[in-house]
Amino acid sequence: MALSPIKTCVLGVGLAGLTFHIPFVLALPELFTLTAVLERNPETPGGKVQQRFGVTTRIYRTIEEVVNDPEIELVIIGTPNDTHYPLAKAVLNAGKHGKQNSSFVKDTAHS
């Protein structure tokens, strides 16, 4: 039985999102589907993902929209470090899987 690709949302379309996370997801279509991105202020209707990669995906502007989408299974956090804790907390509290490539928290108070 073949598994379905994991429906993925990438938070952030800056350096990390556009250079690492989104290309990785798009390079492995048998494992991942880029379902959505969090782009707070898209300059065009298709946003940066369509401009850079020619791919159409949902664009969300808030973390609440992301975590309330029942289709999204995995959220990759590619935002500045000081946003990791609240975003990761919202993702995990929504029962979704989360991934990020650097620290979850900036101090031990949030560990």
C-alpha angles and dihedrals in degrees: 000000000000118000120231118243114266111257104235138191122195116209109214132021098211127104098311095042098046097037103039119005104042095042089050092052092046092047092060106049092158089062105029140032118199097227099167147345132213107235112161098197112020111192094203133032092256094041128212094314092061092043094050104032106017090238124136115217138152115279118212124189100196137043088234090063090050097049092044093056104100092201096063112093103166128037119196112201112215100160133112114298095249090063096052099089099052092041095047090046092052092047094049094043088055090056095248129133115252136199133183133166101222140034121329093206136024097214140019093257089079097042 
